[in-house]
Amino acid sequence: MVTNGVAPHDALAALDLGYPGLEAVLRALDAGDRAAAQAAYLAHYRQRRQPVLHWHFGGDGDFVARSAQFDFFAAPPELVTWRDRERLGRQIRRDKGYTFTRTQGSRPSGYALLDLAAQLLDNRVFLPYSPEDGLVDLGSEWDWERVPAATGRRWTLSLCYQYFLRALAQAYWLTGAECYIAKLVAIAIDYVGYVDGRSEWLWIPDMQLALNYQQLMPFILSWPGLAAADFCTIQGWLADGCAASMEAVEEAPGNQGLYNGLGLLWLGIGMPECKRAGAWRERGFVQIADYFGDAASYPDGSSRENSYGYVVGASREGLRAWEMAAANGWPFPGRLEQAIARRAEFLADVRKPDGSCPWTGDGQRGYPDEFLRQVARVGRRGAEWLAGRGSALYRWGGVGIMRGVGAAKANYLFFDVGPLGTVHAHEGKLAVEVVAYGRSIVEDLGVHSYSREPREKPWYRFFGHSLGHNTVVVDGLSQMRLATGPQVVEAPLDNLWWSTATCDYLAGSYEEGYGAGHYSEPMVSVYAPEDYRGAIDRSLQHRRSVCFVKAQEPGEAEYWIVSDWISGMGGHICEALYHLVPGKISVENRTVRTMAADAANLALIPVGNVEVEVVEGRPEPDLQGWYCGGDLRPVPAPCVVHRCRGALPQLIQTVLWPLRSGESDLPRVAAHGDDGWLRIVRPDGGTDIFCAPRASGAWTWGQWRFAGAAYLARLDRAGARRSEECIGPEVSQ
């Protein structure tokens, strides 16, 4: 608020009065005329050569995607200055916009730009990225802490970002009606007064508003009726309260550190007339470099944050900072170029055949292609990575990728053998995602909601619990790394990785304990962290290996063998879970097969004496068989359970067999003994002999023998040995 003509944060005190163009400000202050100094500062802003601050709202998507972010330009302009009002005003669309959620995707919202703006005039807010909350009335006093009755999943984190102000800004340029821009300024000033002195308020919005308010400034400056005191109130808060909040953040997890650096960089480049502009730029570059460097990335380019939707989005934002710095003549740290290239290569490897990344952790689906194209534009690398990569292991992050040939129609398996991650992490170690000939079928479930309100909390816990992941649970208990750690590693992992023309093989283990579940997101949040007071059984260990048997000839089948050894004391119920996307399935002789018409499918073939159950849409309190990627609320979807009971150790083996569209023939699979030996008779008449024992050593079954961690022999129809792989070094039992 403005009290007695003095802003709560003094914009004039923040200025470097020796900066070119501020001479009139200095003269007015020397004369003791504060109002004239404020007017001179506003005049400087209208006359200055504007820094290059690229239009940032809505990203690079089409109108459907951008309108869900309140961007109603027919095409996103590269730059927006206050002098562009008439020219760009003609490019603002009157069409109805769209909503978007991580669960629904894009849908018509029913509201055009002027509808959204008119609602804001009446203190009612609709967020197209939280459509389930509906139209929320904040009251005549504009209640910043009002939470919708629907206990919105994103509302408490999104209202304070104030993206809705874009609707008022563009409505002003579209119509020329000053009521819209006057409301925008009033809301901004109300927020500045509201957060003044509130140290408990989230610091996260400060990052967003440093960008948001500067992107809105051209619209504000184009208003002839703008009061200089109001302009100085906004500028003063950015240079004082907002900047100080971000500068006080010494360490932030994952992408939050990046966004904090981006906020400071936007201030340093957008407000170069301020005394601390140089410090903001320097600190911003450091935090951005830290994100791609040691703070949020490992030396091999893999991410310390195990949530790829966030990783993709943050990586793209970091690269935009590179472009902004270059456009304004500020040198970008050289080490950042190398770090960004490493991140691009990592995301290209993780990228699934459909262009998305695995839906790990809390992030919505991340599509890295635009980031890779950006890398190609500014760094002359990256474009070739879109054509498809091979198999790879990132030892620091513990990320294994097994990929067949065929680019967009390839078989693909993601295997998480790494640590929990720094932020947005779930209890899903040793989980897999599976793509059959380009179609994603076995998926992580992401997150349905950040809300811990009574309606949402069971879902919040389920999707973060091991029961919501494609891994093994013991007695229905969850992994407990959020309570026991570790979140990151200090050295590359030594997981056995074997990759040849015949097969890929990767093994990992979980030994950090099992408990009732403690999914409480490890981040700064509107919700206080929850302490775990239950028992944790550290006597149980899970070791999973995956072998990708590759095609030897064009058109030949390729498939995976998943071997789960569960060790410990006493009797237990062990369950290997595979969460499928919604769709029809068949169950015959314990083999579960997806039944999509005119598309690729996957058969899950159990080995040995295991129970098979398919759970779909099981309600509270024992949730199972749900998917949160296809509708507003979670929808039923098959969860395939392979279960064994009894004294440990126990072995659960599963053959994951991809089927091209129209294919139906499956292999015959048989277990031999208790040591992990399998015989797989392929539909083409050939045979594969495989063994994944409990530990490395010397192992024998009939004529087959090896010394190592695993073994694969491939035979032709006549029984002649085509190839042989003894995987890993010999280690005594």
C-alpha positions in Angstrom: 0.0 0.0 0.0 1.1 3.6 -0.4 1.0 5.6 2.9 1.4 9.4 2.9 2.8 9.2 -0.6 5.7 7.0 0.5 6.0 3.4 -0.8 6.8 0.7 1.9 9.9 -0.2 -0.2 11.8 2.8 -1.4 12.4 2.5 -5.1 14.4 5.7 -5.2 16.7 4.6 -2.5 17.5 1.5 -4.5 18.7 3.5 -7.5 22.3 4.1 -8.6 21.8 7.8 -9.2 24.9 7.9 -11.4 23.3 5.6 -13.9 22.8 7.2 -17.3 19.3 8.6 -17.7 18.6 9.2 -14.0 19.9 12.8 -13.9 16.4 14.2 -13.5 15.8 11.9 -10.6 18.9 13.1 -8.9 18.1 16.8 -9.4 14.6 16.3 -7.9 15.9 14.5 -4.9 18.6 17.2 -4.4 15.7 19.7 -4.4 13.8 17.7 -1.9 10.9 17.0 -4.3 10.1 13.3 -3.9 7.0 13.4 -6.1 9.1 14.9 -8.9 11.8 12.3 -8.4 9.2 9.5 -8.7 7.8 11.1 -11.9 11.3 11.4 -13.3 11.9 7.7 -12.6 8.7 6.8 -14.4 9.7 9.0 -17.3 13.1 7.3 -17.4 11.5 3.9 -17.7 9.4 5.1 -20.6 12.3 6.7 -22.4 15.0 4.1 -21.7 16.3 1.6 -24.2 14.5 -1.4 -22.8 16.6 -4.5 -22.0 15.8 -7.5 -24.1 13.4 -9.5 -21.9 11.9 -12.1 -24.2 8.1 -12.7 -24.0 7.9 -15.5 -21.6 4.2 -16.2 -20.9 2.9 -19.6 -22.1 6.1 -20.8 -23.5 6.5 -21.9 -27.1 3.3 -23.9 -27.4 0.3 -23.2 -29.6 -2.8 -21.2 -28.6 -4.3 -24.1 -26.8 -1.3 -24.5 -24.5 -0.6 -20.7 -24.1 -4.2 -19.7 -23.4 -4.1 -22.0 -20.3 -1.4 -19.7 -19.1 -3.4 -16.5 -19.8 -1.5 -15.8 -23.1 -4.1 -14.9 -25.8 -1.7 -13.6 -28.4 -2.4 -15.2 -31.8 1.3 -16.0 -31.9 3.8 -15.2 -29.1 5.8 -12.1 -29.9 9.5 -12.2 -29.4 9.5 -8.9 -27.4 6.9 -6.7 -25.9 7.5 -3.0 -25.2 5.1 -0.4 -24.0 5.2 1.2 -27.4 3.7 -2.0 -29.0 0.3 -1.5 -27.5 -1.5 -0.6 -30.8 0.4 -3.1 -32.9 0.2 -6.1 -30.6 -3.3 -5.3 -29.4 -4.5 -6.3 -32.8 -2.9 -9.7 -32.4 -4.8 -10.6 -29.2 -7.5 -13.2 -29.8 -11.1 -13.0 -28.6 -11.6 -16.8 -28.8 -12.4 -19.0 -25.8 -9.3 -20.4 -24.2 -8.4 -23.8 -22.8 -7.7 -25.4 -19.5 -4.8 -27.7 -18.8 -4.0 -30.1 -16.0 -1.4 -32.9 -15.7 -4.3 -35.3 -15.4 -6.8 -34.0 -18.1 -4.5 -32.5 -20.6 -6.0 -29.6 -22.6 -9.8 -29.0 -22.8 -11.9 -25.9 -23.7 -12.4 -23.7 -20.7 -15.6 -21.9 -21.7 -13.9 -18.5 -21.0 -12.5 -16.0 -23.5 -9.9 -13.5 -22.4 -12.5 -10.8 -21.7 -14.5 -13.2 -19.6 -11.4 -13.9 -17.4 -10.7 -10.2 -17.1 -14.3 -9.2 -16.3 -14.3 -11.8 -13.5 -11.1 -10.3 -12.1 -12.8 -6.9 -12.0 -15.3 -8.5 -9.7 -12.6 -10.1 -7.5 -13.3 -13.6 -8.9 -10.5 -15.8 -10.2 -10.5 -18.7 -12.5 -7.2 -20.5 -13.0 -7.2 -22.5 -16.3 -4.4 -24.8 -14.9 -6.6 -25.5 -11.8 -10.1 -25.8 -13.5 -11.4 -28.2 -10.8 -11.4 -25.2 -8.4 -13.9 -23.4 -10.5 -14.5 -19.7 -10.3 -13.4 -18.5 -6.8 -14.7 -15.3 -5.2 -11.9 -13.7 -3.2 -14.3 -11.1 -1.7 -14.2 -7.3 -1.8 -11.0 -7.2 0.2 -9.2 -9.7 -2.1 -8.4 -12.5 0.3 -4.9 -13.9 -0.7 -5.3 -16.9 1.5 -8.8 -18.1 0.5 -8.7 -21.8 -0.5 -11.5 -23.1 -2.7 -14.1 -25.5 -1.2 -12.9 -28.2 -3.7 -9.5 -28.1 -1.9 -7.7 -27.4 -5.1 -4.6 -29.4 -5.9 -2.6 -26.4 -7.1 -4.5 -23.3 -5.8 -2.5 -22.7 -2.7 0.7 -22.6 -4.7 -0.6 -20.8 -7.8 -2.7 -17.9 -6.7 0.2 -16.0 -5.4 2.1 -16.4 -8.7 -0.5 -14.0 -10.2 -0.4 -15.3 -13.7 -4.0 -14.1 -13.9 -2.8 -10.5 -14.2 -1.9 -11.3 -17.8 -5.6 -11.4 -18.6 -6.1 -7.9 -17.3 -3.0 -6.7 -19.2 -4.0 -8.1 -22.5 -7.7 -7.1 -22.1 -6.4 -3.5 -21.8 -4.5 -3.7 -25.0 -7.3 -5.5 -26.8 -10.1 -3.0 -25.8 -8.3 0.1 -24.5 -10.6 0.1 -21.4 -8.6 1.5 -18.5 -10.5 -0.4 -15.9 -8.5 -3.5 -16.7 -5.0 -2.0 -16.3 -6.2 0.0 -13.2 -7.3 -3.3 -11.6 -4.0 -4.9 -12.5 -2.0 -2.2 -10.7 -4.4 -2.2 -7.7 -3.9 -6.0 -7.3 -0.2 -5.7 -7.6 0.0 -2.9 -5.0 -2.3 -4.8 -2.7 0.0 -7.9 -2.8 3.0 -5.7 -2.1 1.3 -4.3 1.0 0.1 -7.8 2.0 3.4 -9.5 2.0 5.4 -6.6 3.5 7.0 -7.9 6.7 5.5 -11.4 6.4 8.6 -13.5 6.8 6.4 -16.7 6.9 5.1 -16.2 3.4 6.5 -18.4 0.7 9.7 -17.3 -0.9 8.9 -19.3 -4.0 6.5 -16.6 -5.5 9.2 -14.1 -5.4 11.1 -15.9 -8.1 8.0 -16.0 -10.3 7.0 -12.4 -9.6 10.4 -11.0 -10.4 9.7 -12.2 -13.9 6.0 -11.7 -13.9 5.9 -8.1 -12.9 8.6 -7.1 -15.3 6.8 -8.9 -18.2 3.7 -6.9 -17.2 5.5 -3.6 -17.0 5.1 -2.7 -20.7 1.4 -2.9 -20.3 1.5 -0.8 -17.1 3.8 1.8 -18.7 1.5 2.1 -21.7 -1.3 3.4 -19.4 -1.3 7.2 -19.5 -3.1 7.3 -16.1 -0.3 5.4 -14.3 0.6 7.2 -11.0 4.3 7.6 -10.5 3.9 6.6 -6.8 2.2 3.3 -7.8 5.0 2.6 -10.3 7.5 3.2 -7.6 5.6 1.0 -5.2 6.0 -2.0 -7.5 9.6 -1.2 -8.5 10.5 -0.6 -4.8 9.2 -4.0 -3.8 11.0 -5.8 -6.6 14.3 -4.0 -5.7 13.9 -4.4 -2.0 11.5 -7.0 -0.5 11.4 -9.4 -3.5 15.2 -9.2 -4.2 16.1 -9.5 -0.5 13.9 -12.6 -0.1 15.7 -14.3 -3.0 19.2 -13.1 -1.8 18.5 -14.6 1.6 18.1 -18.1 0.1 21.5 -19.7 0.6 20.5 -23.1 -0.5 17.4 -24.4 -2.3 16.7 -28.0 -3.5 16.6 -29.0 -7.1 14.9 -26.6 -9.6 14.0 -24.2 -6.8 17.6 -23.0 -6.7 17.5 -22.5 -10.5 14.3 -20.4 -10.3 15.7 -18.4 -7.5 18.7 -17.6 -9.7 16.4 -16.8 -12.6 14.5 -14.4 -10.5 17.6 -12.5 -9.5 18.9 -12.6 -13.1 15.6 -11.0 -14.4 16.0 -8.3 -11.8 19.7 -7.7 -12.7 19.1 -7.5 -16.4 15.6 -5.8 -16.3 16.5 -3.2 -13.7 20.1 -2.3 -14.4 19.6 1.2 -12.9 19.6 -0.3 -9.4 22.6 -0.3 -7.1 22.5 -4.1 -6.6 21.8 -5.0 -10.2 25.4 -6.3 -10.6 25.1 -8.4 -7.5 21.7 -9.8 -8.7 23.2 -10.8 -12.0 26.2 -12.4 -10.5 24.2 -14.4 -7.9 21.7 -15.4 -10.5 24.4 -16.8 -12.8 25.9 -18.7 -9.9 22.7 -20.3 -8.9 21.8 -21.2 -12.5 25.3 -22.6 -13.0 24.9 -24.6 -9.7 21.7 -26.1 -11.0 23.3 -27.5 -14.1 26.5 -28.1 -12.0 27.0 -29.6 -8.6 23.9 -28.3 -6.8 21.3 -30.1 -8.9 23.3 -32.2 -11.4 25.9 -34.9 -11.3 29.1 -34.8 -13.2 27.7 -37.1 -15.9 24.7 -34.7 -16.6 22.1 -36.8 -14.7 19.9 -35.0 -12.3 19.9 -35.0 -8.5 16.2 -34.4 -8.8 14.4 -37.6 -9.7 11.3 -36.0 -11.3 11.8 -35.5 -15.0 8.8 -33.2 -15.6 10.5 -30.6 -13.4 13.9 -31.4 -14.7 12.8 -30.7 -18.3 11.0 -27.5 -17.4 13.9 -26.2 -15.3 16.5 -27.1 -18.0 14.5 -25.2 -20.6 14.3 -22.1 -18.3 18.0 -22.2 -17.7 18.7 -22.2 -21.4 16.4 -19.2 -21.9 18.5 -17.4 -19.3 21.5 -18.1 -21.6 19.7 -16.5 -24.5 18.6 -13.5 -22.5 22.1 -12.9 -21.2 23.5 -13.1 -24.7 20.8 -10.7 -26.1 21.8 -8.1 -23.5 25.5 -8.5 -23.9 26.1 -10.1 -20.5 28.7 -12.9 -20.7 27.3 -16.3 -19.8 29.7 -18.5 -17.7 31.6 -20.8 -20.0 31.2 -23.8 -17.6 27.5 -23.5 -18.1 27.7 -24.3 -21.8 29.3 -27.6 -21.0 26.9 -28.4 -18.2 23.9 -27.7 -20.4 25.3 -29.9 -23.1 25.7 -32.7 -20.6 22.1 -32.2 -19.4 20.8 -32.3 -23.0 22.6 -35.6 -23.7 21.1 -37.1 -20.5 17.6 -36.0 -21.4 18.0 -37.3 -24.9 18.9 -40.7 -23.5 16.1 -40.7 -21.0 13.6 -39.5 -23.6 11.0 -42.2 -24.5 10.1 -43.0 -28.1 7.0 -40.9 -27.9 9.1 -37.9 -27.0 8.2 -37.8 -23.3 10.3 -38.5 -20.2 9.4 -41.1 -17.6 6.8 -39.7 -15.2 8.8 -40.1 -12.1 8.2 -38.2 -8.9 5.9 -35.3 -8.7 6.4 -33.8 -12.2 3.9 -33.7 -14.9 5.0 -35.2 -18.2 8.2 -33.6 -19.5 8.9 -33.3 -23.2 12.6 -32.4 -23.8 12.5 -31.9 -27.5 12.2 -28.1 -27.3 15.1 -28.0 -24.9 17.2 -30.1 -27.3 16.3 -27.8 -30.2 17.3 -24.8 -28.1 20.6 -26.4 -27.3 21.1 -27.0 -31.1 20.3 -23.3 -31.8 22.6 -21.7 -29.2 25.2 -24.4 -28.7 25.3 -26.1 -32.1 24.6 -29.5 -30.6 21.6 -31.5 -29.8 19.5 -31.7 -32.9 21.0 -35.1 -33.9 19.9 -36.4 -30.5 16.2 -36.2 -31.5 16.7 -39.0 -34.0 16.9 -41.6 -31.1 19.6 -42.9 -28.8 20.8 -46.3 -27.8 21.0 -48.0 -24.4 22.8 -46.1 -21.6 23.6 -46.1 -17.9 24.2 -42.9 -15.9 26.1 -44.2 -12.8 25.7 -41.0 -10.7 21.9 -40.7 -11.0 21.4 -44.5 -11.2 19.4 -44.2 -14.4 19.4 -47.2 -16.8 17.9 -47.1 -20.3 17.5 -50.2 -22.4 16.4 -49.3 -26.0 15.8 -51.3 -29.1 16.1 -50.1 -32.7 13.4 -48.2 -34.5 13.4 -44.6 -33.0 9.7 -43.7 -32.6 8.6 -47.4 -32.7 11.4 -48.7 -30.5 11.1 -50.9 -27.4 12.3 -49.0 -24.3 12.7 -49.7 -20.6 13.6 -47.2 -17.9 15.2 -48.7 -14.7 15.7 -46.6 -11.6 18.6 -48.0 -9.6 19.7 -44.6 -8.0 19.1 -42.5 -4.9 15.8 -40.9 -3.8 16.6 -37.5 -5.3 16.7 -34.0 -3.8 13.1 -32.8 -4.2 9.7 -34.0 -5.6 10.8 -37.6 -5.0 8.8 -40.8 -4.6 9.5 -44.1 -3.0 10.0 -46.0 -6.2 13.6 -47.3 -6.3 14.1 -50.2 -8.8 10.9 -49.2 -10.6 10.7 -49.7 -14.4 8.7 -48.1 -17.2 8.1 -50.0 -20.4 7.4 -49.0 -23.9 6.5 -51.7 -26.5 7.2 -50.7 -30.1 6.7 -47.0 -29.4 3.6 -47.4 -27.1 4.0 -46.6 -23.4 2.3 -49.4 -21.4 3.9 -49.8 -18.0 4.2 -46.3 -16.4 5.1 -44.5 -13.2 2.0 -42.7 -11.9 3.4 -39.3 -11.3 1.5 -37.3 -8.7 -2.2 -36.6 -8.5 -2.2 -33.8 -6.0 0.1 -31.8 -3.7 -2.9 -31.2 -1.4 -2.9 -32.8 2.0 -6.5 -31.9 2.6 -8.7 -34.8 3.8 -10.1 -35.6 0.4 -6.7 -35.7 -1.4 -4.3 -37.0 1.2 -5.0 -40.7 0.6 -4.2 -40.1 -3.1 -1.2 -38.0 -2.3 0.2 -40.9 -0.1 -0.7 -43.6 -2.6 1.0 -42.1 -5.6 4.2 -41.4 -3.5 4.2 -44.8 -1.7 5.9 -47.9 -3.2 2.5 -49.3 -3.8 2.1 -46.7 -6.5 5.2 -47.7 -8.4 6.5 -50.6 -10.6 8.7 -52.1 -7.9 8.4 -54.7 -5.2 6.6 -54.3 -1.9 7.0 -56.7 1.1 3.9 -57.3 3.3 2.4 -54.2 1.7 5.1 -52.0 3.2 6.8 -49.1 1.4 10.4 -48.1 0.9 11.4 -45.5 3.5 14.2 -43.4 2.0 12.3 -40.2 2.9 12.9 -41.2 6.5 16.2 -43.2 6.2 17.9 -41.6 3.2 20.0 -41.1 1.3 18.7 -38.5 -1.1 21.9 -38.1 -3.2 25.2 -40.0 -3.7 28.7 -38.6 -3.4 30.3 -41.0 -5.9 29.2 -42.9 -9.0 27.3 -46.1 -8.2 28.9 -49.4 -9.0 25.8 -51.2 -10.3 26.7 -54.0 -12.7 25.9 -52.8 -16.2 26.5 -55.0 -19.3 25.7 -53.9 -22.8 26.5 -55.8 -26.0 24.9 -56.5 -29.3 23.2 -59.5 -27.7 21.8 -58.0 -24.5 21.7 -55.2 -21.9 21.8 -56.1 -18.2 21.5 -53.9 -15.2 21.1 -54.8 -11.5 20.3 -52.7 -8.5 19.4 -53.2 -4.8 17.3 -51.6 -2.1 18.4 -52.0 1.5 17.2 -48.9 3.3 14.2 -50.4 5.1 10.5 -50.9 4.7 7.7 -49.3 6.7 4.1 -48.2 6.6 5.0 -45.3 4.2 6.1 -41.8 4.8 5.5 -39.9 1.6 6.0 -36.3 2.7 7.5 -34.2 -0.1 11.1 -33.1 0.8 10.7 -29.5 -0.2 9.8 -26.1 1.1 6.0 -26.4 1.1 2.8 -24.9 2.3 2.5 -28.0 4.4 4.8 -28.7 7.3 7.0 -31.9 7.0 5.5 -34.9 8.8 7.7 -36.9 11.2 7.6 -40.7 10.8 7.2 -42.5 14.1 6.5 -46.1 13.0 8.7 -49.1 12.8 11.2 -49.6 9.9 12.3 -53.2 9.1 15.9 -52.9 7.9 16.3 -56.7 7.7 14.7 -56.9 4.2 16.6 -56.5 0.9 15.3 -56.3 -2.6 17.7 -57.0 -5.5 16.3 -56.5 -9.1 18.0 -57.2 -12.3 16.7 -56.6 -15.8 18.1 -58.3 -18.9 17.1 -56.9 -22.3 17.4 -59.7 -24.9 18.0 -57.9 -28.2 16.9 -58.8 -31.7 19.7 -60.4 -33.7 18.0 -59.9 -37.0 15.5 -57.4 -38.4 12.0 -58.2 -37.3 13.1 -60.6 -34.6 11.4 -60.4 -31.2 13.2 -58.6 -28.3 12.1 -58.7 -24.7 13.0 -58.2 -21.1 13.5 -60.6 -18.1 13.0 -59.0 -14.7 14.4 -61.0 -11.8 13.5 -59.9 -8.2 15.3 -61.5 -5.3 13.9 -60.6 -1.8 16.1 -61.6 1.1 15.7 -61.4 4.9 14.4 -63.5 7.8 11.1 -65.2 8.3 8.0 -65.6 6.2 6.7 -62.7 4.1 4.3 -61.8 1.2 6.3 -60.3 -1.6 4.7 -58.6 -4.6 6.1 -57.3 -7.8 3.8 -54.6 -9.2 3.3 -53.4 -12.8 1.0 -50.5 -13.3 -0.5 -50.4 -16.8 -2.1 -47.5 -18.6 -5.9 -47.8 -18.7 -7.2 -50.3 -21.3 -8.5 -53.7 -22.0 -6.4 -56.8 -20.9 -6.8 -60.5 -21.1 -5.6 -63.1 -18.5 -4.9 -66.6 -19.7 -2.7 -69.2 -17.9 -1.6 -66.4 -15.6 -0.2 -64.4 -18.5 -1.6 -60.8 -18.6 -1.7 -59.2 -22.0 -2.8 -55.7 -23.0 -5.4 -55.8 -25.8 -5.3 -52.5 -27.6 -6.6 -52.6 -31.1 -4.4 -51.6 -34.0 -1.5 -50.8 -31.6 1.4 -52.4 -29.9 0.8 -54.5 -26.8 2.7 -56.1 -24.0 2.5 -59.6 -22.3 3.6 -60.0 -18.7 4.5 -63.7 -18.3 5.1 -64.9 -14.7 7.8 -67.5 -14.1 7.6 -70.3 -11.6 5.1 -70.8 -8.8 3.8 -67.2 -8.3 0.2 -66.0 -7.8 -1.1 -63.5 -10.4 -3.7 -60.9 -9.6 -5.0 -57.9 -11.5 -6.3 -55.1 -9.3 -8.2 -52.3 -11.0 -9.9 -49.4 -9.2 -9.7 -50.7 -5.6 -11.1 -48.0 -3.3 -10.0 -46.6 -0.1 -8.4 -47.2 2.3 -6.3 -49.8 0.5 -5.9 -48.0 -2.8 -4.6 -49.9 -5.8 -5.2 -50.0 -9.5 -5.4 -46.3 -10.4 -4.0 -44.0 -13.0 -3.7 -40.3 -12.8 -2.8 -39.4 -16.3 -6.1 -39.5 -18.1 -8.8 -37.6 -16.3 -9.5 -35.0 -13.7 -9.7 -37.6 -11.0 -7.7 -40.8 -10.9 -9.2 -43.5 -13.1 -9.1 -47.2 -12.7 -6.3 -49.0 -14.5 -4.9 -52.5 -14.3 -2.1 -53.2 -11.8 -0.6 -56.6 -12.4 0.6 -58.2 -9.1 3.0 -61.1 -9.1 3.0 -62.5 -5.6 4.9 -65.2 -3.6 4.5 -66.2 0.0 6.8 -68.0 2.4 10.2 -67.9 4.0 12.9 -65.7 2.4 14.7 -65.7 0.2 12.1 -65.5 -2.6 12.5 -65.1 -6.3 9.9 -63.5 -8.6 10.7 -63.5 -12.3 8.7 -61.9 -15.1 9.2 -61.9 -18.9 8.0 -58.7 -20.5 7.2 -59.6 -24.1 6.4 -56.7 -26.5 3.9 -57.4 -29.3 3.7 -55.5 -32.6 0.3 -54.5 -33.8 -1.5 -57.7 -34.9 1.0 -60.1 -33.2 -0.3 -62.6 -30.7 2.3 -65.4 -30.5 4.0 -65.7 -27.1 7.1 -67.7 -25.9 6.9 -70.7 -23.7 8.7 -70.0 -20.4 9.8 -72.4 -17.8 11.8 -72.2 -14.6 14.4 -74.8 -13.7 15.4 -75.2 -10.1 15.6 -72.4 -7.5 18.6 -70.6 -8.7 17.0 -68.4 -11.4 17.5 -70.6 -14.5 14.9 -70.1 -17.2 14.3 -71.7 -20.6 12.4 -69.4 -23.1 11.3 -71.0 -26.3 10.6 -68.2 -28.7 7.7 -68.2 -31.2 10.3 -68.6 -34.0 11.4 -71.9 -32.6 14.6 -70.8 -31.1 15.5 -71.1 -27.4 17.1 -68.7 -24.9 18.7 -70.0 -21.7 19.0 -67.5 -19.0 20.1 -67.4 -15.3 19.9 -64.6 -12.8 21.1 -66.2 -9.5 20.8 -64.6 -6.1 24.6 -63.7 -6.1 27.5 -63.8 -8.4 29.4 -67.1 -8.4 29.7 -70.4 -10.2 26.4 -71.9 -11.3 25.3 -75.0 -13.1 22.1 -76.5 -14.6 22.6 -79.6 -16.7 25.0 -78.8 -19.6 24.8 -75.0 -18.8 27.4 -73.5 -16.5 29.0 -70.1 -16.0 30.8 -68.1 -13.4 29.5 -64.5 -13.0 26.4 -62.5 -12.1 24.1 -63.7 -14.9 24.1 -65.8 -18.1 22.4 -65.7 -21.5 22.7 -68.3 -24.3 20.8 -68.0 -27.5 20.0 -71.0 -29.7 18.6 -71.3 -33.2 15.8 -73.6 -34.2 18.2 -76.5 -34.6 19.6 -76.0 -31.1 22.9 -74.6 -32.3 24.4 -71.9 -30.0 24.1 -68.4 -31.7 25.6 -66.4 -28.9 26.6 -66.6 -25.3 27.0 -63.9 -22.7 28.6 -64.5 -19.3 27.6 -61.3 -17.5 29.9 -59.8 -14.9 33.0 -61.1 -13.2 33.3 -64.2 -11.1 32.7 -63.6 -7.4 32.7 -66.3 -4.8 29.3 -67.1 -3.2 
